[in-house]
Amino acid sequence: MQQNVCDLVSLSMKNTTILLIGVFLPAIAGCTNSFEKARDAAGRAPGWYDDRRVEIRGEGYPKLAAVPEIAPNALPGQTLPLSLERAEALVASFEDEPRAQPATMTAEDIRQFAHDARLVFAEGLPPGNFLTEDDVAAIHESFNVPRVTRGLRGQR
């Protein structure tokens, strides 16, 4: 009897081992395939992905203790005369532009210009073709269905 129990336990352990191997081997193969897919996807990532990854890691930022060096041709105060010359040249070119000159029209000239412009546009407009009061009343009457309007008025 004891031999039968041992055989039964041994058989049960063999079956369990076979079952576990049968489950874990496909799982490991699937994980390996998933890692390969993830590696391929990372390789095909857009250009901004690497920049974002570096930013998240905190790499590439200057150290707070690092003092930047100023280029000899960009020392403070040395570039100001060049900026002043450029600003003066821009102001001079603006003042030479005829469109930058102040308006010379008086208020009466502006009113006359507006009147002339209105006349030009008024000539090209067709005469108005609006509904008359009788047309509006006829439209209202066509929608006036007594059983509907009485029902609506009675609900108020």
DSSP file (Angstrom, degrees, kcal/mol; ACC not computed):
  #  RESIDUE AA STRUCTURE BP1 BP2  ACC     N-H-->O    O-->H-N    N-H-->O    O-->H-N    TCO  KAPPA ALPHA  PHI   PSI    X-CA   Y-CA   Z-CA
    1    1 A M     >        0   0    0      0, 0.0     4,-1.9     0, 0.0     5,-0.2   0.000 360.0 360.0 360.0 -41.6    0.0    0.0    0.0
    2    2 A Q  H  >  +     0   0    0      1,-0.2     4,-2.2     2,-0.2     5,-0.2   0.871 360.0  55.1 -64.9 -35.5    2.8    2.3    0.9
    3    3 A Q  H  > S+     0   0    0      1,-0.2     4,-2.5     2,-0.2    -1,-0.2   0.892 105.9  51.9 -63.4 -40.6    4.4    1.6   -2.5
    4    4 A N  H  > S+     0   0    0      2,-0.2     4,-2.4     1,-0.2    -1,-0.2   0.883 109.1  50.0 -64.2 -38.8    1.2    2.6   -4.3
    5    5 A V  H  X S+     0   0    0     -4,-1.9     4,-2.6     2,-0.2    -2,-0.2   0.922 111.3  48.3 -66.6 -43.4    1.1    5.9   -2.4
    6    6 A C  H  X S+     0   0    0     -4,-2.2     4,-2.7     2,-0.2    -2,-0.2   0.908 112.2  49.0 -63.5 -42.1    4.7    6.6   -3.3
    7    7 A D  H  X S+     0   0    0     -4,-2.5     4,-2.6     2,-0.2    -1,-0.2   0.904 111.7  50.0 -62.5 -40.8    4.0    5.7   -7.0
    8    8 A L  H  X S+     0   0    0     -4,-2.4     4,-2.2     2,-0.2    -2,-0.2   0.913 112.7  45.7 -65.0 -43.3    1.0    8.0   -6.9
    9    9 A V  H  X S+     0   0    0     -4,-2.6     4,-2.4     2,-0.2    -2,-0.2   0.911 113.5  50.1 -65.5 -42.8    3.0   10.9   -5.4
   10   10 A S  H  X S+     0   0    0     -4,-2.7     4,-2.1     1,-0.2    -2,-0.2   0.910 112.0  47.1 -62.8 -43.6    5.8   10.4   -7.9
   11   11 A L  H  X S+     0   0    0     -4,-2.6     4,-2.4     2,-0.2    -1,-0.2   0.887 111.6  51.7 -64.5 -39.7    3.4   10.3  -10.8
   12   12 A S  H  X S+     0   0    0     -4,-2.2     4,-2.2     1,-0.2    -2,-0.2   0.892 109.7  49.0 -65.2 -40.0    1.7   13.4   -9.5
   13   13 A M  H  X S+     0   0    0     -4,-2.4     4,-2.4     2,-0.2    -2,-0.2   0.885 110.7  50.6 -67.9 -38.2    5.0   15.3   -9.2
   14   14 A K  H  X S+     0   0    0     -4,-2.1     4,-2.6     2,-0.2    -2,-0.2   0.924 111.5  47.9 -64.0 -44.1    6.0   14.2  -12.8
   15   15 A N  H  X S+     0   0    0     -4,-2.4     4,-2.3     1,-0.2    -2,-0.2   0.895 112.2  49.3 -63.8 -40.0    2.7   15.5  -14.1
   16   16 A T  H  X S+     0   0    0     -4,-2.2     4,-2.8     2,-0.2    -1,-0.2   0.914 111.2  49.7 -65.7 -42.0    3.0   18.8  -12.2
   17   17 A T  H  X S+     0   0    0     -4,-2.4     4,-2.6     2,-0.2     5,-0.2   0.924 111.5  48.1 -62.7 -44.8    6.6   19.2  -13.5
   18   18 A I  H  X S+     0   0    0     -4,-2.6     4,-2.4     1,-0.2    -1,-0.2   0.904 112.5  49.6 -62.4 -40.8    5.5   18.5  -17.1
   19   19 A L  H  X S+     0   0    0     -4,-2.3     4,-1.5     2,-0.2    -2,-0.2   0.925 111.7  47.8 -64.4 -45.0    2.6   21.0  -16.7
   20   20 A L  H  X S+     0   0    0     -4,-2.8     4,-2.9     1,-0.2     5,-0.3   0.909 113.1  47.7 -65.0 -41.1    4.8   23.7  -15.3
   21   21 A I  H  X S+     0   0    0     -4,-2.6     4,-2.1     1,-0.2    -1,-0.2   0.908 110.2  53.5 -64.1 -40.1    7.4   23.2  -18.0
   22   22 A G  H  < S+     0   0    0     -4,-2.4    -1,-0.2    -5,-0.2    -2,-0.2   0.778 115.5  40.3 -65.6 -26.3    4.6   23.3  -20.6
   23   23 A V  H  X S+     0   0    0     -4,-1.5     4,-1.4    -3,-0.2    -2,-0.2   0.887 116.6  46.0 -87.4 -43.8    3.3   26.7  -19.2
   24   24 A F  H  X S+     0   0    0     -4,-2.9     4,-2.7     1,-0.2     5,-0.2   0.832 104.0  59.8 -75.5 -32.8    6.6   28.4  -18.6
   25   25 A L  H  X S+     0   0    0     -4,-2.1     4,-2.3    -5,-0.3    -1,-0.2   0.948 109.3  42.5 -63.2 -48.4    8.4   27.7  -21.8
   26   26 A P  H  > S+     0   0    0      0, 0.0     4,-2.6     0, 0.0    -1,-0.2   0.885 114.3  53.3 -63.8 -34.0    5.8   29.4  -24.0
   27   27 A A  H  X S+     0   0    0     -4,-1.4     4,-2.4     2,-0.2    -2,-0.2   0.927 110.3  46.0 -64.7 -43.3    5.6   32.3  -21.5
   28   28 A I  H  X S+     0   0    0     -4,-2.7     4,-2.4     2,-0.2    -1,-0.2   0.907 113.1  50.2 -65.4 -40.8    9.4   32.7  -21.7
   29   29 A A  H  X S+     0   0    0     -4,-2.3     4,-2.1    -5,-0.2    -2,-0.2   0.902 111.1  49.4 -63.9 -39.9    9.3   32.6  -25.5
   30   30 A G  H  X S+     0   0    0     -4,-2.6     4,-2.2     2,-0.2    -2,-0.2   0.898 110.6  49.8 -65.5 -40.3    6.5   35.2  -25.5
   31   31 A C  H  X S+     0   0    0     -4,-2.4     4,-2.5     2,-0.2    -2,-0.2   0.903 109.3  51.7 -65.4 -40.3    8.4   37.5  -23.2
   32   32 A T  H  X S+     0   0    0     -4,-2.4     4,-2.0     1,-0.2    -1,-0.2   0.920 110.6  48.5 -61.4 -42.9   11.5   37.2  -25.4
   33   33 A N  H  X S+     0   0    0     -4,-2.1     4,-2.1     1,-0.2    -1,-0.2   0.895 110.5  51.5 -63.5 -40.0    9.5   38.1  -28.4
   34   34 A S  H  X S+     0   0    0     -4,-2.2     4,-2.6     2,-0.2    -2,-0.2   0.896 108.1  51.6 -65.0 -40.2    7.9   41.1  -26.5
   35   35 A F  H  X S+     0   0    0     -4,-2.5     4,-2.5     1,-0.2    -1,-0.2   0.899 109.6  50.2 -64.1 -39.1   11.4   42.3  -25.5
   36   36 A E  H  X S+     0   0    0     -4,-2.0     4,-2.4     2,-0.2    -1,-0.2   0.908 111.0  48.8 -64.4 -41.2   12.5   42.2  -29.2
   37   37 A K  H  X S+     0   0    0     -4,-2.1     4,-2.6     2,-0.2    -2,-0.2   0.915 111.6  49.2 -64.7 -42.2    9.4   44.1  -30.3
   38   38 A A  H  X S+     0   0    0     -4,-2.6     4,-2.4     2,-0.2    -2,-0.2   0.904 111.0  50.0 -63.7 -40.7   10.0   46.7  -27.6
   39   39 A R  H  X S+     0   0    0     -4,-2.5     4,-1.7     2,-0.2    -2,-0.2   0.912 112.1  47.7 -63.6 -42.5   13.6   47.1  -28.7
   40   40 A D  H  X S+     0   0    0     -4,-2.4     4,-1.4     2,-0.2    -2,-0.2   0.907 111.2  50.8 -64.1 -41.6   12.6   47.4  -32.3
   41   41 A A  H  < S+     0   0    0     -4,-2.6     3,-0.2     1,-0.2    -2,-0.2   0.898 109.4  50.5 -64.0 -40.2    9.9   50.0  -31.4
   42   42 A A  H >< S+     0   0    0     -4,-2.4     3,-1.0     1,-0.2    -1,-0.2   0.851 108.4  53.5 -65.5 -33.4   12.5   52.0  -29.4
   43   43 A G  H 3< S+     0   0    0     -4,-1.7    -1,-0.2     1,-0.2    -2,-0.2   0.788 110.8  46.0 -70.8 -26.9   14.8   51.9  -32.4
   44   44 A R  T 3< S+     0   0    0     -4,-1.4    -1,-0.2    -3,-0.2    -2,-0.2   0.226  85.5 131.1 -97.7  13.2   12.1   53.3  -34.7
   45   45 A A    <   -     0   0    0     -3,-1.0     5,-0.1     1,-0.1    -3,-0.1  -0.278  65.4 -98.3 -66.1 151.9   11.1   56.1  -32.2
   46   46 A P    >>  -     0   0    0      0, 0.0     3,-1.4     0, 0.0     4,-0.6  -0.169  37.5-101.2 -66.1 167.0   10.8   59.6  -33.5
   47   47 A G  H >> S+     0   0    0      1,-0.3     4,-0.9     2,-0.2     3,-0.5   0.824 118.9  57.8 -61.6 -34.7   13.6   62.1  -33.1
   48   48 A W  H 3> S+     0   0    0      1,-0.2     4,-2.4     2,-0.2    -1,-0.3   0.676  89.7  76.9 -71.5 -14.9   12.2   63.9  -30.2
   49   49 A Y  H <> S+     0   0    0     -3,-1.4     4,-2.3     1,-0.2    -1,-0.2   0.920  94.8  45.8 -64.1 -44.4   12.0   60.7  -28.1
   50   50 A D  H <X S+     0   0    0     -4,-0.6     4,-2.4    -3,-0.5    -1,-0.2   0.901 112.3  51.7 -65.4 -39.9   15.7   60.6  -27.3
   51   51 A D  H  X S+     0   0    0     -4,-0.9     4,-2.2     1,-0.2    -2,-0.2   0.919 111.4  47.4 -61.3 -42.5   15.6   64.3  -26.4
   52   52 A R  H  X S+     0   0    0     -4,-2.4     4,-2.5     2,-0.2    -2,-0.2   0.890 109.9  52.6 -66.1 -39.6   12.7   63.7  -24.1
   53   53 A R  H  X S+     0   0    0     -4,-2.3     4,-1.9     2,-0.2    -1,-0.2   0.910 110.6  47.7 -63.3 -41.9   14.4   60.7  -22.5
   54   54 A V  H  X>S+     0   0    0     -4,-2.4     5,-2.1     1,-0.2     4,-1.0   0.891 111.4  51.7 -64.8 -39.2   17.5   62.8  -21.8
   55   55 A E  H  <5S+     0   0    0     -4,-2.2     3,-0.5     1,-0.2    -2,-0.2   0.909 108.6  49.7 -64.7 -42.0   15.4   65.5  -20.3
   56   56 A I  H  <5S+     0   0    0     -4,-2.5    -1,-0.2     1,-0.2    -2,-0.2   0.889 109.6  51.5 -64.9 -38.5   13.6   63.1  -18.0
   57   57 A R  H  <5S-     0   0    0     -4,-1.9    -1,-0.2    -5,-0.2    -2,-0.2   0.714 112.7-122.5 -70.4 -18.6   16.9   61.7  -16.8
   58   58 A G  T  <5 +     0   0    0     -4,-1.0     3,-0.5    -3,-0.5     2,-0.2   0.705  62.3 142.7  84.7  20.5   18.1   65.3  -16.1
   59   59 A E      < +     0   0    0     -5,-2.1    -1,-0.3     1,-0.2    -2,-0.1  -0.579  49.6  33.4 -92.4 156.6   21.1   65.0  -18.4
   60   60 A G  S    S+     0   0    0      1,-0.3    -1,-0.2    -2,-0.2    -5,-0.1   0.416  81.8 125.0  85.8  -2.4   22.5   67.8  -20.5
   61   61 A Y        -     0   0    0     -3,-0.5    -1,-0.3     1,-0.1     2,-0.1  -0.657  66.1-107.8 -88.2 147.0   21.6   70.7  -18.2
   62   62 A P        -     0   0    0      0, 0.0     2,-0.2     0, 0.0    -1,-0.1  -0.386  35.1-107.2 -70.8 152.6   24.3   73.0  -17.2
   63   63 A K    >   -     0   0    0      1,-0.1     3,-0.9    -2,-0.1     0, 0.0  -0.547  19.8-130.1 -76.3 144.0   25.5   72.9  -13.6
   64   64 A L  T 3  S+     0   0    0      1,-0.2    -1,-0.1    -2,-0.2     0, 0.0   0.819 108.1  54.2 -65.1 -30.2   24.4   75.8  -11.4
   65   65 A A  T 3  S+     0   0    0      2,-0.1     2,-0.4    -3,-0.0    -1,-0.2   0.651  85.7 101.1 -79.4 -13.8   27.9   76.3  -10.2
   66   66 A A    <   -     0   0    0     -3,-0.9     0, 0.0     1,-0.0     0, 0.0  -0.583  63.1-151.0 -77.3 127.2   29.3   76.6  -13.8
   67   67 A V        -     0   0    0     -2,-0.4    -2,-0.1     1,-0.0     2,-0.1  -0.864  17.9-126.2 -98.5 123.2   29.9   80.2  -14.8
   68   68 A P        -     0   0    0      0, 0.0     2,-0.4     0, 0.0    -1,-0.0  -0.372  19.6-126.9 -69.2 147.8   29.5   80.8  -18.6
   69   69 A E        -     0   0    0     -2,-0.1     2,-0.4     1,-0.0     0, 0.0  -0.792  17.5-133.5 -96.2 137.3   32.4   82.5  -20.4
   70   70 A I        -     0   0    0     -2,-0.4     5,-0.1     1,-0.1    -1,-0.0  -0.736  23.1-116.2 -91.8 133.1   31.7   85.5  -22.4
   71   71 A A    >   -     0   0    0     -2,-0.4     3,-1.9     1,-0.1    -1,-0.1  -0.368  23.3-120.3 -65.2 146.0   33.2   85.6  -25.9
   72   72 A P  G >  S+     0   0    0      0, 0.0     3,-0.8     0, 0.0    -1,-0.1   0.813 113.2  52.4 -60.5 -30.2   35.7   88.5  -26.4
   73   73 A N  G 3  S+     0   0    0      1,-0.2    -2,-0.1     6,-0.0    -3,-0.0   0.448 108.6  52.3 -85.6   1.8   33.6   90.0  -29.2
   74   74 A A  G <  S+     0   0    0     -3,-1.9    -1,-0.2     2,-0.0    -3,-0.1   0.016  72.4 144.4-124.3  27.6   30.5   90.0  -27.1
   75   75 A L    X>  -     0   0    0     -3,-0.8     3,-1.6     1,-0.1     4,-0.8  -0.400  62.7 -93.2 -66.5 143.6   31.7   91.8  -23.9
   76   76 A P  T 34 S+     0   0    0      0, 0.0    -1,-0.1     0, 0.0    -2,-0.0  -0.316 110.6  19.3 -58.9 136.2   29.0   94.0  -22.4
   77   77 A G  T 34 S+     0   0    0     -3,-0.1     3,-0.1     1,-0.0    -2,-0.1   0.001 105.7  83.3  94.4 -28.6   29.2   97.6  -23.6
   78   78 A Q  T <4 S+     0   0    0     -3,-1.6     4,-0.4     1,-0.2    -4,-0.0   0.789  92.9  45.2 -79.0 -26.2   31.3   96.8  -26.7
   79   79 A T  S  X S+     0   0    0     -4,-0.8     4,-1.9     1,-0.2    -1,-0.2   0.582  92.3  83.2 -92.2  -9.2   28.2   95.9  -28.8
   80   80 A L  H  > S+     0   0    0      1,-0.2     4,-2.5     2,-0.2     5,-0.2   0.906  86.6  53.1 -63.8 -42.6   26.1   98.9  -27.7
   81   81 A P  H  > S+     0   0    0      0, 0.0     4,-2.4     0, 0.0    -1,-0.2   0.901 109.3  50.6 -59.8 -37.0   27.6  101.3  -30.2
   82   82 A L  H  > S+     0   0    0     -4,-0.4     4,-2.1     1,-0.2    -2,-0.2   0.909 110.7  48.9 -65.2 -39.8   26.8   98.9  -33.0
   83   83 A S  H  X S+     0   0    0     -4,-1.9     4,-2.4     1,-0.2    -1,-0.2   0.893 110.6  50.9 -65.3 -39.0   23.2   98.6  -31.8
   84   84 A L  H  X S+     0   0    0     -4,-2.5     4,-2.4     2,-0.2    -2,-0.2   0.908 109.4  50.1 -65.9 -41.8   22.9  102.4  -31.6
   85   85 A E  H  X S+     0   0    0     -4,-2.4     4,-2.1     1,-0.2    -1,-0.2   0.909 111.8  48.4 -62.1 -41.6   24.2  102.8  -35.2
   86   86 A R  H  X S+     0   0    0     -4,-2.1     4,-2.2     2,-0.2    -2,-0.2   0.912 111.1  49.9 -65.6 -42.4   21.7  100.2  -36.4
   87   87 A A  H  X S+     0   0    0     -4,-2.4     4,-2.3     1,-0.2    -2,-0.2   0.907 110.8  49.4 -63.2 -41.9   18.8  101.8  -34.5
   88   88 A E  H  X S+     0   0    0     -4,-2.4     4,-2.3     1,-0.2    -1,-0.2   0.885 110.0  51.3 -65.1 -37.9   19.7  105.2  -36.0
   89   89 A A  H  X S+     0   0    0     -4,-2.1     4,-2.2     2,-0.2    -1,-0.2   0.897 110.4  49.1 -65.8 -39.5   19.8  103.7  -39.5
   90   90 A L  H  X S+     0   0    0     -4,-2.2     4,-1.9     2,-0.2    -2,-0.2   0.907 111.1  49.1 -66.0 -41.6   16.4  102.2  -39.0
   91   91 A V  H  X S+     0   0    0     -4,-2.3     4,-2.4     2,-0.2    -2,-0.2   0.913 111.3  50.3 -63.7 -42.1   14.9  105.4  -37.8
   92   92 A A  H  X S+     0   0    0     -4,-2.3     4,-1.6     1,-0.2    -2,-0.2   0.910 110.6  48.5 -63.7 -42.3   16.4  107.3  -40.7
   93   93 A S  H  X S+     0   0    0     -4,-2.2     4,-0.7     1,-0.2    -1,-0.2   0.849 111.6  51.2 -67.8 -31.9   15.0  104.8  -43.3
   94   94 A F  H >< S+     0   0    0     -4,-1.9     3,-0.8     1,-0.2     6,-0.3   0.923 109.4  49.1 -67.9 -43.8   11.6  105.0  -41.6
   95   95 A E  H 3< S+     0   0    0     -4,-2.4    -2,-0.2     1,-0.2    -1,-0.2   0.792 108.3  54.5 -68.5 -27.0   11.5  108.8  -41.7
   96   96 A D  H 3< S+     0   0    0     -4,-1.6    -1,-0.2    -5,-0.2    -2,-0.2   0.664  85.5 100.6 -78.9 -16.0   12.5  108.8  -45.4
   97   97 A E    X<  -     0   0    0     -3,-0.8     3,-1.3    -4,-0.7     4,-0.3  -0.551  69.9-144.5 -72.5 127.4    9.6  106.5  -46.3
   98   98 A P  G >  S+     0   0    0      0, 0.0     3,-1.2     0, 0.0    -1,-0.1   0.827  98.3  59.5 -63.8 -30.3    6.7  108.6  -47.8
   99   99 A R  G 3  S+     0   0    0      1,-0.2    -2,-0.1    -3,-0.0    -5,-0.0   0.684  97.2  61.9 -71.9 -14.5    4.0  106.4  -46.1
  100  100 A A  G <  S+     0   0    0     -3,-1.3    -1,-0.2    -6,-0.3     3,-0.1   0.531  79.3 108.6 -87.2  -5.5    5.5  107.3  -42.7
  101  101 A Q  S <  S-     0   0    0     -3,-1.2     3,-0.1    -4,-0.3    -5,-0.0  -0.420  80.1-101.6 -70.7 146.0    4.7  111.0  -43.1
  102  102 A P        -     0   0    0      0, 0.0    -1,-0.1     0, 0.0     2,-0.1  -0.257  45.6 -89.7 -65.8 155.9    1.9  112.4  -41.0
  103  103 A A        -     0   0    0      1,-0.1    -3,-0.0    -3,-0.1     0, 0.0  -0.411  32.3-168.3 -68.4 139.0   -1.5  112.9  -42.6
  104  104 A T        +     0   0    0     -2,-0.1     2,-0.2    -3,-0.1    -1,-0.1   0.375  50.8 112.5-107.6   1.5   -2.0  116.4  -44.1
  105  105 A M        -     0   0    0      1,-0.1     2,-0.1     4,-0.1    -2,-0.0  -0.520  59.6-139.0 -77.8 140.7   -5.8  116.0  -44.6
  106  106 A T     >  -     0   0    0     -2,-0.2     4,-2.1     1,-0.1     5,-0.2  -0.385  31.3 -98.6 -86.4 174.0   -8.0  118.2  -42.6
  107  107 A A  H  > S+     0   0    0      1,-0.2     4,-2.1     2,-0.2     5,-0.1   0.877 126.4  51.9 -61.3 -37.7  -11.2  117.1  -41.0
  108  108 A E  H  > S+     0   0    0      2,-0.2     4,-2.3     1,-0.2    -1,-0.2   0.890 107.3  52.3 -67.6 -38.5  -13.2  118.6  -43.9
  109  109 A D  H  > S+     0   0    0      2,-0.2     4,-2.3     1,-0.2    -2,-0.2   0.901 109.6  49.7 -62.1 -40.6  -11.0  116.7  -46.4
  110  110 A I  H  X S+     0   0    0     -4,-2.1     4,-2.3     2,-0.2    -2,-0.2   0.903 110.1  50.0 -66.2 -41.3  -11.6  113.4  -44.6
  111  111 A R  H  X S+     0   0    0     -4,-2.1     4,-2.4     2,-0.2    -2,-0.2   0.914 111.3  49.1 -62.8 -42.1  -15.4  114.1  -44.7
  112  112 A Q  H  X S+     0   0    0     -4,-2.3     4,-2.6     2,-0.2    -2,-0.2   0.903 110.1  51.3 -64.0 -41.1  -15.3  114.8  -48.4
  113  113 A F  H  X S+     0   0    0     -4,-2.3     4,-2.3     2,-0.2    -2,-0.2   0.921 110.8  48.2 -61.3 -44.6  -13.3  111.7  -49.0
  114  114 A A  H  X S+     0   0    0     -4,-2.3     4,-2.3     2,-0.2    -2,-0.2   0.897 111.3  50.6 -63.6 -40.5  -15.9  109.6  -47.1
  115  115 A H  H  X S+     0   0    0     -4,-2.4     4,-1.9     2,-0.2    -2,-0.2   0.925 111.3  47.8 -63.3 -44.4  -18.7  111.2  -49.0
  116  116 A D  H  X S+     0   0    0     -4,-2.6     4,-1.9     1,-0.2    -2,-0.2   0.895 111.1  51.3 -63.9 -39.8  -17.1  110.5  -52.4
  117  117 A A  H  X S+     0   0    0     -4,-2.3     4,-2.0     1,-0.2    -1,-0.2   0.899 108.4  51.7 -64.7 -40.4  -16.4  106.9  -51.4
  118  118 A R  H  X S+     0   0    0     -4,-2.3     4,-2.5     1,-0.2    -1,-0.2   0.895 108.0  52.0 -63.6 -38.6  -20.1  106.4  -50.3
  119  119 A L  H  X S+     0   0    0     -4,-1.9     4,-1.6     2,-0.2    -1,-0.2   0.902 107.7  51.9 -64.1 -40.2  -21.2  107.7  -53.7
  120  120 A V  H  X S+     0   0    0     -4,-1.9     4,-0.8     1,-0.2    -1,-0.2   0.923 115.2  41.1 -62.7 -43.9  -19.0  105.3  -55.6
  121  121 A F  H  X S+     0   0    0     -4,-2.0     4,-0.6     1,-0.2     3,-0.3   0.846 110.0  57.9 -74.2 -33.2  -20.3  102.3  -53.6
  122  122 A A  H >< S+     0   0    0     -4,-2.5     3,-0.6     1,-0.2    -1,-0.2   0.834 100.3  58.2 -67.6 -31.3  -23.9  103.5  -53.7
  123  123 A E  H 3< S+     0   0    0     -4,-1.6    -1,-0.2     1,-0.2    -2,-0.2   0.856 106.2  48.7 -66.0 -33.9  -23.9  103.6  -57.5
  124  124 A G  H 3< S+     0   0    0     -4,-0.8    -1,-0.2    -3,-0.3    -2,-0.2   0.562  90.1  96.8 -86.0  -7.7  -23.0   99.9  -57.7
  125  125 A L  S << S-     0   0    0     -3,-0.6     3,-0.1    -4,-0.6    -3,-0.0  -0.629  72.6-127.5 -85.4 137.7  -25.6   98.6  -55.3
  126  126 A P        -     0   0    0      0, 0.0     3,-0.1     0, 0.0    -1,-0.1  -0.399  40.5 -85.5 -74.7 160.3  -28.9   97.2  -56.7
  127  127 A P        -     0   0    0      0, 0.0     2,-0.0     0, 0.0     0, 0.0  -0.339  55.0 -93.1 -65.9 149.5  -32.1   98.6  -55.3
  128  128 A G        -     0   0    0      1,-0.1     2,-0.2    -3,-0.1    -3,-0.0  -0.332  31.8-166.5 -65.1 141.3  -33.4   97.0  -52.1
  129  129 A N        +     0   0    0     -3,-0.1     2,-0.2    -2,-0.0    -1,-0.1  -0.597  29.0 156.5-127.3  68.8  -35.8   94.1  -52.5
  130  130 A F        -     0   0    0     -2,-0.2     2,-0.2     1,-0.1    -2,-0.0  -0.516  48.1 -92.9 -95.4 161.7  -37.2   93.7  -49.0
  131  131 A L        -     0   0    0     -2,-0.2     2,-0.1     1,-0.1    -1,-0.1  -0.475  39.1-134.8 -69.8 140.0  -40.4   92.2  -47.8
  132  132 A T     >  -     0   0    0     -2,-0.2     4,-2.1     1,-0.1     5,-0.2  -0.413  27.9-102.2 -85.5 171.6  -43.2   94.7  -47.3
  133  133 A E  H  > S+     0   0    0      1,-0.2     4,-2.3     2,-0.2     5,-0.2   0.865 124.6  54.5 -62.3 -36.0  -45.5   94.7  -44.2
  134  134 A D  H  > S+     0   0    0      2,-0.2     4,-2.1     1,-0.2    -1,-0.2   0.889 107.0  50.7 -65.5 -38.3  -48.2   93.0  -46.3
  135  135 A D  H  > S+     0   0    0      2,-0.2     4,-2.0     1,-0.2    -2,-0.2   0.918 111.0  48.2 -63.7 -43.4  -45.7   90.2  -47.3
  136  136 A V  H  X S+     0   0    0     -4,-2.1     4,-2.3     1,-0.2    -2,-0.2   0.907 111.3  50.3 -63.7 -42.0  -44.8   89.6  -43.6
  137  137 A A  H  X S+     0   0    0     -4,-2.3     4,-2.4     1,-0.2    -1,-0.2   0.884 109.2  52.0 -64.4 -38.2  -48.4   89.5  -42.6
  138  138 A A  H  X S+     0   0    0     -4,-2.1     4,-1.9     2,-0.2    -1,-0.2   0.886 109.4  49.3 -66.0 -38.4  -49.2   87.0  -45.3
  139  139 A I  H  X S+     0   0    0     -4,-2.0     4,-1.1     2,-0.2    -2,-0.2   0.923 111.5  49.1 -66.0 -43.4  -46.4   84.7  -44.1
  140  140 A H  H >< S+     0   0    0     -4,-2.3     3,-0.5     1,-0.2     4,-0.5   0.914 110.9  50.7 -60.3 -42.3  -47.6   85.0  -40.5
  141  141 A E  H >< S+     0   0    0     -4,-2.4     3,-0.8     1,-0.2    -1,-0.2   0.850 103.4  58.6 -67.0 -34.3  -51.1   84.1  -41.7
  142  142 A S  H 3< S+     0   0    0     -4,-1.9    -1,-0.2     1,-0.2    -2,-0.2   0.801 110.3  43.6 -67.0 -26.3  -49.9   81.1  -43.6
  143  143 A F  T << S+     0   0    0     -4,-1.1     2,-1.4    -3,-0.5    -1,-0.2   0.469  87.3 103.2 -93.5  -3.0  -48.5   79.6  -40.4
  144  144 A N    <   +     0   0    0     -3,-0.8    -1,-0.1    -4,-0.5     3,-0.1  -0.649  45.0 171.6 -85.4  90.9  -51.5   80.5  -38.3
  145  145 A V    >>  -     0   0    0     -2,-1.4     4,-2.8     1,-0.1     3,-0.8  -0.906  26.6-145.9-100.5 116.4  -53.3   77.2  -37.9
  146  146 A P  H 3> S+     0   0    0      0, 0.0     4,-2.7     0, 0.0     5,-0.3   0.860  93.7  50.9 -57.3 -42.6  -56.1   77.7  -35.4
  147  147 A R  H 3> S+     0   0    0      1,-0.2     4,-1.2     2,-0.2     5,-0.1   0.849 116.2  42.7 -67.0 -29.8  -56.0   74.3  -33.8
  148  148 A V  H <> S+     0   0    0     -3,-0.8     4,-2.2     2,-0.2    -1,-0.2   0.933 116.5  44.9 -79.3 -47.6  -52.3   74.5  -33.2
  149  149 A T  H  X S+     0   0    0     -4,-2.8     4,-2.4     1,-0.2     5,-0.2   0.874 113.3  51.0 -67.5 -35.3  -52.2   78.2  -32.0
  150  150 A R  H  X S+     0   0    0     -4,-2.7     4,-2.2    -5,-0.3    -1,-0.2   0.909 110.5  49.9 -65.7 -39.6  -55.2   77.7  -29.7
  151  151 A G  H  X S+     0   0    0     -4,-1.2     4,-0.9    -5,-0.3    -2,-0.2   0.892 112.2  47.2 -65.0 -39.2  -53.5   74.6  -28.2
  152  152 A L  H  X S+     0   0    0     -4,-2.2     4,-0.6     1,-0.2     3,-0.4   0.899 112.8  48.3 -69.5 -40.4  -50.3   76.5  -27.6
  153  153 A R  H >< S+     0   0    0     -4,-2.4     3,-0.7     1,-0.2    -2,-0.2   0.861 108.4  55.1 -68.7 -33.8  -52.1   79.5  -26.1
  154  154 A G  H 3< S+     0   0    0     -4,-2.2    -1,-0.2     1,-0.2    -2,-0.2   0.728 101.7  59.0 -71.3 -20.4  -54.1   77.3  -23.8
  155  155 A Q  H 3<        0   0    0     -4,-0.9    -1,-0.2    -3,-0.4    -2,-0.2   0.659 360.0 360.0 -82.5 -15.4  -51.0   75.7  -22.4
  156  156 A R    <<        0   0    0     -3,-0.7    -1,-0.2    -4,-0.6    -2,-0.1   0.503 360.0 360.0 -70.7 360.0  -49.6   79.0  -21.2
